[in-house]
Amino acid sequence: MKLLLHSCCAYCAAYTADFWGRQGWEVTAFWYNPNIHPFREHQLRLEAMLTLAQKRALPLMVDEGYEVIDYFKAIRVVDKVRCQGCFRVRLGRTAQRARQRGFSAFTTTLFLSPYQKHKLLRLTGERIAEEEGIPFLHNDLRSGYRESHRLGHELHLYHQTYCGCVYSEWERYCPIERPKKLKTSPREGGLK
């Protein structure tokens, strides 16, 4: 049973790969995260994934390139749909690679985070699984969040301070009060 594990960061991947390995899966991590902003942050997280793969002998596939423009096209509608577009981009690529390379199933480390929209993430993954013809595994791993931090710290891995996208960076560091909702103009596709 071969599992392709979309990996958002090394901290989450360390715990999640161990979890699925204990369930009897042969786990390969997969790096594809065009949502991470800015590029330097993307590279820091990729370097941490490479370090984790080396230290843990964890097979790692890396989709080369930084397709940030495709990512922004996918999330041009903000609010609730923004995260769905992001999930769709990353899980869609994971499912495609899993099917192309003969994996039995795919999943994501995002189920470890207490900050993700788990129901939306699960539904998006299930839709993609149906479209791509490969099973999607879901397990709520939030109870392992603290353990993932312990593992990451023990392995001396880089740890980020925000989810990854420019919106989460803004929410984390912007000291001013933000508007409750951002609306888009359907005619222009931009912020109103």
C-alpha positions in Angstrom: 0.0 0.0 0.0 1.7 3.1 -1.2 0.6 6.6 0.0 1.5 9.9 -1.5 1.4 12.5 1.3 1.1 16.1 0.3 3.4 17.9 2.7 2.9 21.6 3.6 5.9 21.8 5.9 8.4 19.6 7.6 6.9 19.9 11.1 3.6 18.5 9.9 5.2 15.9 7.6 7.3 14.4 10.4 4.3 13.4 12.5 1.9 12.6 9.7 4.3 10.4 7.8 4.9 8.5 11.1 1.1 8.2 11.7 0.4 6.7 8.3 3.4 4.5 8.5 2.0 3.0 11.7 -1.2 2.3 9.8 0.8 0.0 7.4 1.3 2.5 4.5 4.5 3.0 2.6 4.7 6.8 2.7 6.3 9.1 0.2 6.1 12.8 0.9 5.2 15.2 -1.9 6.2 18.9 -2.0 4.0 21.2 -4.1 3.1 24.5 -2.4 2.7 27.4 -4.8 0.7 29.1 -2.1 3.6 29.9 0.1 4.6 33.5 0.0 7.1 35.0 -0.4 9.4 32.9 -2.5 12.1 33.0 0.2 9.7 31.4 2.7 8.8 28.8 0.1 12.5 27.9 -0.2 13.0 27.8 3.6 10.2 25.3 4.0 11.4 23.3 1.1 14.9 23.1 2.6 13.3 21.9 5.9 11.5 19.2 4.0 14.7 18.1 2.3 16.4 17.9 5.7 13.5 15.9 7.2 13.6 13.5 4.2 17.3 13.0 4.8 17.2 12.6 8.6 14.2 10.2 8.5 15.0 8.4 5.2 11.6 9.6 4.1 11.1 9.3 0.3 10.3 12.8 -1.1 9.0 13.9 -4.5 9.4 17.6 -5.3 7.4 19.3 -8.0 10.0 21.7 -9.3 9.0 25.3 -9.9 7.1 28.0 -8.1 3.7 28.3 -9.8 2.5 31.3 -7.8 0.6 32.9 -10.7 -1.5 29.7 -11.2 -2.2 29.7 -7.5 -3.4 33.3 -7.5 -5.6 32.6 -10.5 -7.2 29.7 -8.6 -7.9 31.8 -5.5 -8.9 35.1 -7.1 -12.2 34.9 -5.3 -11.5 35.5 -1.6 -13.2 34.7 1.7 -14.3 31.0 2.1 -13.6 30.1 -1.5 -10.0 31.1 -1.2 -9.0 28.1 0.9 -11.0 25.8 -1.3 -9.1 27.0 -4.4 -5.8 26.5 -2.5 -6.8 23.0 -1.4 -7.9 22.2 -5.0 -4.6 23.3 -6.5 -2.4 21.4 -4.1 -4.5 18.3 -3.7 -5.3 18.2 -7.4 -1.6 18.0 -8.2 -1.0 15.4 -5.5 -3.7 13.2 -6.8 -2.4 13.5 -10.4 1.1 12.5 -9.4 -0.2 9.7 -7.2 -2.2 8.2 -10.1 0.6 8.7 -12.6 3.2 7.1 -10.3 1.1 4.1 -9.3 0.3 5.0 -5.7 -2.6 3.4 -3.9 -4.0 6.6 -2.3 -3.2 10.2 -1.4 -3.7 12.5 1.5 -2.3 15.7 3.1 -0.5 16.8 6.2 -3.0 19.7 6.5 -5.3 17.4 8.6 -2.8 17.9 11.4 -3.4 21.6 11.8 -6.1 23.0 14.1 -6.1 26.1 11.9 -7.3 24.4 8.7 -10.9 24.1 7.5 -11.1 20.3 7.9 -14.6 19.7 6.5 -13.8 21.8 3.4 -10.4 20.1 3.1 -12.0 16.6 3.3 -14.8 17.4 0.8 -12.3 18.9 -1.7 -10.0 15.9 -1.4 -13.0 13.5 -1.9 -14.1 15.4 -5.0 -10.6 15.3 -6.5 -10.3 11.6 -5.7 -13.5 10.9 -7.6 -12.3 13.1 -10.6 -8.8 11.5 -10.7 -9.9 7.9 -9.8 -7.6 7.4 -6.8 -8.6 7.1 -3.1 -8.2 10.0 -0.7 -7.5 9.2 2.9 -8.8 11.4 5.7 -8.0 11.2 9.3 -8.3 14.1 11.9 -4.8 14.3 13.2 -5.2 17.5 15.3 -4.5 15.6 18.5 -0.9 15.1 17.2 -0.3 18.8 16.7 1.8 19.3 19.8 3.8 16.1 19.1 4.6 17.4 15.6 6.1 20.5 17.2 8.2 18.4 19.6 9.4 16.3 16.7 10.3 19.3 14.5 12.1 20.9 17.4 14.0 17.7 18.1 15.1 17.4 14.5 16.1 21.1 14.4 13.7 21.9 11.5 12.8 25.4 10.3 9.4 26.3 11.7 7.2 28.9 10.1 5.0 31.5 11.9 2.0 31.6 9.5 0.2 29.1 7.3 1.9 30.2 4.1 -0.2 32.3 1.8 0.0 36.0 1.6 -3.4 36.3 3.3 -2.2 34.3 6.3 1.0 36.3 6.4 -1.1 39.5 6.4 -3.4 38.1 9.2 -0.4 37.2 11.3 1.6 40.4 11.0 -0.7 43.2 10.1 -1.2 45.3 13.2 -4.2 47.2 11.9 -7.8 46.1 12.2 -8.9 44.2 9.1 -12.3 44.4 7.5 -14.7 41.6 8.4 -15.2 40.5 4.8 -13.4 41.2 1.5 -15.8 41.3 -1.5 -14.9 40.8 -5.1 -16.4 42.5 -8.1 -17.7 39.7 -10.4 -17.1 42.0 -13.4 -13.5 42.8 -12.6 -12.5 39.8 -10.4 -10.7 42.1 -8.1 -11.1 43.4 -4.6 -13.9 45.9 -4.0 
